[in-house]
C-alpha cells in the first residue's frame, strides 16, 4: 500500500513538472476550461436558487385562485361568484382580489398594482424599493398616475417595502380599492379574481371540480399548478440561456478534444524517452491521467468557487436580466445559497470525466509503440 502511494506521488510530482514545462498551452486550456465551467455552474446555481425562492414565496399563496373566462380570455368576476363559492362544503374563506398592470410612459416600466387587504397597514400608498429608487420617491411624496379616463390620480406614498422583499415587490404598488377603481375605471361589484381557502388540502381537487361544475365559465387554479408553472418558467429560461452559451461550449469541446487527442511531437518524444528508461505502459497512462485530472479538477474547483461568488455574492449580473423576468425595474436581492451534491456531480461528470478520459486514449496508443519509433517520430 505504501509503495503504491509513493508511486502515485512520484508520478504526480513529475506530472506537475511536465505541466509547468508547457505552461503557455496548459494555461490557455485551463482558462477556457475554467470559463465554461464558471458559466455552466453560475447558470445552474442561479436557476436553482430562483426556483427555491419562488417555492418559498408561493407557500403563502392562496390554496386556489378562481378566474372567469370569456371567449378564452380572463374576464372580471362578479361578487356573487364569491358568495356562492363560500357556500360550498369545505371552503373556509373566499376573498375578492383587485389587481392589474399599469404602464408608466415616463420610464417605460410596467407596474403591478393591487389593493391591500390588511386593515392594520399604514395609510397611504405602499411601493417597492426598486420603484421608489427609479422614480426618486420617498415617504410623503406624491406619485402621479393617469387614469383610464385621462384624469390625474395623485397617490401619496405612505410606506416603502424593504429591499429584502424586492423579489416580489420591486415594481409593486399597493393602493386602496377606491383609488384602484378610480385609476382603472373599474366597475363596482367586480373583482379581478377570487382567492379561495380550503380547510383540508386533500379536498382541493374536489372543491375545484364543484366550482367548475357550478360556474362553467370559471377556471380554478390550484396552488400546486401555480408552483409547477413557475418551476417550468425558470427551467425554460435557463434552457434558453444555455442555448445561447451552446456555441461557446461547442467551441471549448472542439478545442479540448484537439488538445487532448492531438499529441505533439515533443509529447511523443517524451513518452518514448520514458519508455526507454524503464517506464511501463501503465506508468505512462497514469502520468497522462494525472495531467488531465490536474487541469480538469483545477478548472472545476475554481469554476465552481467563482460561480458561487458570482451568484450568491454578486447576484449573478451576467444572468439576472435574462432570468429574473422584469423588463425595466430589476430588483436587487441576495439569493440564499442552494448547492446540492447532485448538481455538482452532474457538472463534474459532464466536464471533468470526458476530458480526463480523452487524455488517456491517445497516450495509450503512443505508449504501446516501440520507444525508438516514438522518439524518431
C-alpha positions as CSV (number, residue, x, y, z in Angstrom):
1,X,0.0,0.0,0.0
2,X,2.8,2.4,0.9
3,X,4.7,1.5,-2.2
4,X,1.6,2.3,-4.4
5,X,1.1,5.6,-2.7
6,X,4.7,6.6,-3.2
7,X,4.4,5.6,-6.9
8,X,1.4,7.9,-7.4
9,X,3.1,10.7,-5.5
10,X,6.2,10.4,-7.6
11,X,4.2,10.4,-10.9
12,X,2.1,13.3,-9.6
13,X,5.3,15.3,-8.9
14,X,6.6,14.5,-12.4
15,X,3.2,15.5,-13.8
16,X,3.3,18.9,-12.2
17,X,6.8,19.5,-13.6
18,X,5.7,18.4,-17.0
19,X,2.7,20.8,-16.9
20,X,5.0,23.7,-15.9
21,X,7.3,23.0,-18.9
22,X,4.3,23.6,-21.2
23,X,2.7,26.3,-19.1
24,X,1.5,28.5,-22.0
25,X,-0.5,25.7,-23.6
26,X,-1.9,24.5,-20.3
27,X,-2.8,27.9,-19.0
28,X,-4.7,28.7,-22.2
29,X,-6.6,25.4,-21.9
30,X,-7.2,25.9,-18.2
31,X,-8.6,29.4,-18.9
32,X,-11.1,28.2,-21.4
33,X,-12.0,25.2,-19.3
34,X,-12.5,27.5,-16.3
35,X,-14.7,29.9,-18.2
36,X,-17.0,27.1,-19.5
37,X,-17.4,25.6,-16.0
38,X,-17.9,29.0,-14.5
39,X,-20.8,29.8,-16.9
40,X,-22.5,26.4,-16.6
41,X,-22.2,26.4,-12.8
42,X,-23.4,30.0,-12.5
43,X,-26.4,29.2,-14.6
44,X,-27.2,26.1,-12.7
45,X,-26.8,27.8,-9.2
46,X,-28.9,30.8,-10.3
47,X,-31.8,28.9,-11.7
48,X,-31.9,26.5,-8.7
49,X,-31.8,29.4,-6.2
50,X,-34.6,31.3,-8.1
51,X,-36.7,28.2,-8.1
52,X,-36.2,27.8,-4.4
53,X,-37.1,31.4,-3.8
54,X,-40.3,31.1,-5.9
55,X,-41.3,27.9,-4.0
56,X,-40.8,29.7,-0.6
57,X,-42.8,32.7,-1.8
58,X,-45.7,30.6,-3.2
59,X,-46.1,28.8,0.2
60,X,-48.2,31.9,1.2
61,X,-50.2,31.8,-2.0
62,X,-53.9,31.0,-1.7
63,X,-55.0,27.4,-1.9
64,X,-56.9,28.1,-5.1
65,X,-57.4,31.1,-7.4
66,X,-60.7,31.2,-9.4
67,X,-60.8,33.2,-12.6
68,X,-63.6,33.8,-15.0
69,X,-63.1,33.3,-18.7
70,X,-64.9,34.9,-21.6
71,X,-64.1,33.7,-25.1
72,X,-61.0,32.0,-23.7
73,X,-59.7,35.2,-22.1
74,X,-59.7,36.2,-18.4
75,X,-62.6,38.4,-17.5
76,X,-63.8,40.1,-14.4
77,X,-65.5,38.0,-11.7
78,X,-68.9,39.2,-10.3
79,X,-69.0,39.4,-6.5
80,X,-71.9,36.9,-6.5
81,X,-69.4,34.2,-7.5
82,X,-67.6,34.7,-4.2
83,X,-70.8,34.4,-2.2
84,X,-71.8,31.2,-4.0
85,X,-68.4,29.6,-3.7
86,X,-68.3,30.4,0.0
87,X,-71.3,28.1,0.5
88,X,-69.5,25.1,-1.0
89,X,-68.7,22.5,1.6
90,X,-65.0,22.5,2.6
91,X,-64.4,26.2,1.7
92,X,-63.4,28.2,4.7
93,X,-62.9,31.7,3.1
94,X,-63.3,33.5,-0.3
95,X,-61.6,36.8,-0.9
96,X,-62.1,39.1,-3.9
97,X,-58.9,40.4,-5.3
98,X,-58.3,43.6,-7.3
99,X,-55.0,43.8,-9.2
100,X,-53.7,44.8,-12.6
101,X,-50.8,46.3,-14.6
102,X,-50.1,49.9,-15.3
103,X,-47.7,51.1,-18.0
104,X,-45.6,54.2,-17.0
105,X,-44.6,56.0,-20.1
106,X,-42.1,58.1,-18.1
107,X,-39.6,55.2,-17.7
108,X,-41.2,52.5,-19.9
109,X,-41.9,50.2,-16.9
110,X,-45.0,48.1,-16.1
111,X,-46.1,48.4,-12.5
112,X,-48.1,45.7,-10.7
113,X,-51.0,47.5,-8.9
114,X,-53.1,45.8,-6.3
115,X,-55.3,46.6,-3.4
116,X,-54.3,45.9,0.2
117,X,-56.3,43.6,2.5
118,X,-54.6,44.4,5.8
119,X,-56.6,46.9,7.8
120,X,-53.5,47.3,10.2
121,X,-51.3,48.5,7.3
122,X,-50.2,52.2,7.5
123,X,-52.3,54.6,5.5
124,X,-51.3,55.8,2.1
125,X,-49.8,54.0,-0.9
126,X,-47.1,51.4,-0.4
127,X,-44.5,50.9,-3.2
128,X,-41.5,48.7,-3.9
129,X,-38.0,49.9,-3.1
130,X,-36.8,49.5,-6.7
131,X,-39.7,51.6,-8.0
132,X,-39.0,54.3,-5.3
133,X,-35.4,54.4,-6.5
134,X,-36.3,54.6,-10.2
135,X,-38.7,57.5,-9.6
136,X,-36.7,59.1,-6.7
137,X,-39.6,58.8,-4.3
138,X,-39.7,59.0,-0.5
139,X,-42.4,58.6,2.1
140,X,-44.7,61.6,1.9
141,X,-44.1,62.3,-1.8
142,X,-46.8,62.1,-4.4
143,X,-46.8,59.6,-7.2
144,X,-48.8,60.9,-10.2
145,X,-50.6,58.4,-12.4
146,X,-53.0,58.9,-15.3
147,X,-56.3,57.0,-15.1
148,X,-58.1,55.4,-18.0
149,X,-60.3,58.4,-18.4
150,X,-57.2,60.6,-18.7
151,X,-57.6,62.3,-15.3
152,X,-54.7,62.5,-12.9
153,X,-54.6,60.3,-9.8
154,X,-52.2,61.5,-7.1
155,X,-51.0,58.8,-4.8
156,X,-49.4,59.8,-1.5
157,X,-46.5,57.4,-0.6
158,X,-47.3,56.1,2.9
159,X,-44.6,53.4,3.1
160,X,-41.8,51.7,1.0
161,X,-41.3,48.0,1.1
162,X,-37.9,46.9,2.4
163,X,-35.2,46.0,-0.2
164,X,-35.3,42.4,1.2
165,X,-38.8,42.0,-0.4
166,X,-37.7,43.1,-3.9
167,X,-38.1,39.7,-5.4
168,X,-41.9,40.1,-5.1
169,X,-42.3,43.9,-4.5
170,X,-39.8,45.6,-6.8
171,X,-42.5,47.0,-9.1
172,X,-45.4,46.7,-6.8
173,X,-47.9,49.5,-5.9
174,X,-50.5,48.8,-3.2
175,X,-53.4,51.2,-3.1
176,X,-56.9,51.4,-1.7
177,X,-59.9,49.9,-3.5
178,X,-61.3,53.4,-4.2
179,X,-58.1,54.5,-5.8
180,X,-57.9,51.3,-7.8
181,X,-61.4,51.8,-9.2
182,X,-60.6,55.5,-10.0
183,X,-57.3,54.6,-11.7
184,X,-58.7,51.8,-13.9
185,X,-62.3,53.0,-14.2
186,X,-63.1,49.6,-12.5
187,X,-66.8,48.7,-12.3
188,X,-68.4,48.1,-8.9
189,X,-69.3,44.6,-7.8
190,X,-66.5,43.1,-9.8
191,X,-63.1,41.5,-9.0
192,X,-60.0,40.5,-10.9
193,X,-60.1,37.0,-9.4
194,X,-61.0,35.1,-6.2
195,X,-58.7,33.7,-3.6
196,X,-60.2,30.6,-2.1
197,X,-59.1,28.9,1.1
198,X,-60.0,25.2,1.7
199,X,-59.9,23.6,5.1
200,X,-58.5,20.3,4.0
201,X,-55.8,20.5,1.3
202,X,-56.8,16.9,0.1
203,X,-60.2,18.3,-0.8
204,X,-58.8,20.9,-3.2
205,X,-59.5,18.9,-6.4
206,X,-63.0,18.1,-5.3
207,X,-63.8,21.7,-4.5
208,X,-62.3,22.8,-7.8
209,X,-64.5,20.3,-9.6
210,X,-67.6,21.6,-7.8
211,X,-66.7,25.3,-8.7
212,X,-66.1,24.3,-12.4
213,X,-69.4,22.5,-12.4
214,X,-71.4,25.3,-10.7
215,X,-69.7,28.0,-12.8
216,X,-68.9,26.6,-16.3
217,X,-67.1,29.9,-17.3
218,X,-64.7,29.7,-14.3
219,X,-61.2,28.4,-14.2
220,X,-60.0,27.1,-10.8
221,X,-56.2,27.1,-10.5
222,X,-54.6,25.1,-7.6
223,X,-51.5,26.3,-5.7
224,X,-49.7,23.2,-6.9
225,X,-50.4,24.2,-10.5
226,X,-49.0,27.7,-9.9
227,X,-45.9,26.2,-8.3
228,X,-45.3,23.9,-11.3
229,X,-45.8,26.8,-13.7
230,X,-43.1,28.9,-12.0
231,X,-40.7,25.9,-11.9
232,X,-41.3,25.4,-15.6
233,X,-40.8,29.1,-16.4
234,X,-37.3,29.1,-14.7
235,X,-36.4,25.8,-16.4
236,X,-37.4,27.3,-19.8
237,X,-35.5,30.5,-19.2
238,X,-32.4,28.6,-18.0
239,X,-32.6,26.4,-21.1
240,X,-32.8,29.4,-23.4
241,X,-29.8,30.9,-21.7
242,X,-27.9,27.6,-22.1
243,X,-28.7,27.6,-25.8
244,X,-27.0,31.0,-26.1
245,X,-24.0,29.5,-24.4
246,X,-24.0,26.4,-26.6
247,X,-21.7,27.9,-29.2
248,X,-19.1,28.8,-26.6
249,X,-19.5,25.3,-25.1
250,X,-19.1,23.6,-28.5
251,X,-16.0,25.7,-29.2
252,X,-14.5,24.5,-26.0
253,X,-15.3,20.9,-26.7
254,X,-13.6,21.1,-30.1
255,X,-10.6,22.9,-28.6
256,X,-10.3,20.5,-25.6
257,X,-10.7,17.4,-27.8
258,X,-8.0,18.7,-30.2
259,X,-5.6,19.4,-27.3
260,X,-6.3,16.2,-25.6
261,X,-6.2,13.8,-28.5
262,X,-3.5,15.5,-30.7
263,X,-0.2,14.7,-29.1
264,X,2.6,16.9,-30.2
265,X,6.0,15.6,-31.4
266,X,7.5,16.8,-28.1
267,X,5.0,14.8,-26.1
268,X,5.5,11.7,-28.2
269,X,9.3,12.0,-27.8
270,X,8.8,12.4,-24.1
271,X,6.8,9.2,-24.0
272,X,9.4,7.4,-26.0
273,X,12.2,8.5,-23.6
274,X,10.2,7.5,-20.6
275,X,9.6,4.0,-22.1
276,X,13.3,3.7,-23.0
277,X,14.4,4.4,-19.4
278,X,12.1,1.7,-17.9
279,X,8.7,3.2,-17.5
280,X,5.8,0.8,-18.0
281,X,2.9,1.5,-20.2
282,X,0.7,1.7,-17.1
283,X,3.1,4.3,-15.7
284,X,2.8,6.5,-18.8
285,X,-1.0,6.2,-18.8
286,X,-1.1,7.1,-15.1
287,X,1.1,10.1,-15.9
288,X,-1.3,11.4,-18.6
289,X,-4.3,10.6,-16.4
290,X,-2.9,12.8,-13.7
291,X,-2.2,15.6,-16.2
292,X,-5.7,15.6,-17.4
293,X,-7.1,15.3,-13.9
294,X,-5.0,18.2,-12.6
295,X,-6.1,20.5,-15.3
296,X,-9.8,19.5,-15.3
297,X,-10.1,19.3,-11.5
298,X,-8.4,22.7,-11.1
299,X,-10.7,24.3,-13.6
300,X,-13.7,22.6,-12.0
301,X,-12.9,23.7,-8.4
302,X,-12.0,27.3,-9.4
303,X,-15.0,27.5,-11.7
304,X,-17.4,26.3,-9.0
305,X,-16.0,28.7,-6.4
306,X,-16.1,31.7,-8.8
307,X,-19.7,30.7,-9.9
308,X,-20.7,30.6,-6.2
309,X,-19.4,34.1,-5.6
310,X,-20.9,35.4,-8.8
311,X,-24.4,34.1,-8.0
312,X,-24.6,34.4,-4.2
313,X,-22.5,37.4,-3.5
314,X,-22.8,39.5,-6.7
315,X,-26.4,38.4,-7.5
316,X,-25.4,37.0,-10.9
317,X,-25.1,40.1,-13.0
318,X,-24.4,38.1,-16.2
319,X,-27.8,36.2,-16.0
320,X,-30.0,38.5,-13.9
321,X,-31.8,40.4,-16.7
322,X,-32.4,37.2,-18.7
323,X,-33.8,35.1,-15.9
324,X,-35.5,37.4,-13.3
325,X,-38.2,38.4,-15.7
326,X,-38.5,42.2,-15.1
327,X,-38.3,44.4,-18.2
328,X,-37.2,47.7,-16.8
329,X,-37.2,47.7,-13.0
330,X,-34.8,45.0,-11.9
331,X,-34.8,44.0,-8.3
332,X,-31.6,43.6,-6.3
333,X,-31.7,40.8,-3.7
334,X,-29.4,38.4,-2.1
335,X,-30.1,34.8,-3.1
336,X,-29.9,32.2,-0.4
337,X,-27.1,29.7,-1.4
338,X,-28.6,26.4,-2.7
339,X,-26.0,23.9,-3.8
340,X,-26.5,20.1,-3.6
341,X,-24.4,17.1,-4.3
342,X,-26.5,16.1,-7.3
343,X,-25.8,19.5,-9.1
344,X,-22.0,19.2,-8.5
345,X,-22.0,15.5,-9.6
346,X,-23.8,16.2,-12.8
347,X,-21.4,19.1,-13.6
348,X,-18.4,17.0,-12.7
349,X,-19.3,14.1,-14.9
350,X,-20.2,16.4,-17.8
351,X,-16.9,18.4,-17.7
352,X,-14.1,16.6,-15.8
353,X,-14.7,12.9,-16.7
354,X,-14.9,13.4,-20.6
355,X,-11.7,15.5,-20.7
356,X,-9.7,13.2,-18.4
357,X,-10.8,10.2,-20.4
358,X,-9.8,11.9,-23.7
359,X,-6.3,12.5,-22.5
360,X,-5.6,8.8,-21.8
361,X,-6.7,7.3,-25.2
362,X,-4.1,8.9,-27.5
363,X,-1.4,8.3,-24.9
364,X,-2.2,4.6,-24.7
365,X,-1.7,4.4,-28.5
366,X,1.7,6.2,-28.2
367,X,2.8,4.2,-25.2
368,X,2.2,0.9,-26.8
369,X,4.6,1.5,-29.8
370,X,8.3,0.9,-29.8
371,X,10.2,3.6,-27.8
372,X,12.7,4.1,-30.6
373,X,9.9,4.6,-33.1
374,X,8.2,7.1,-30.8
375,X,11.4,9.1,-30.4
376,X,12.1,9.1,-34.1
377,X,8.5,10.2,-34.8
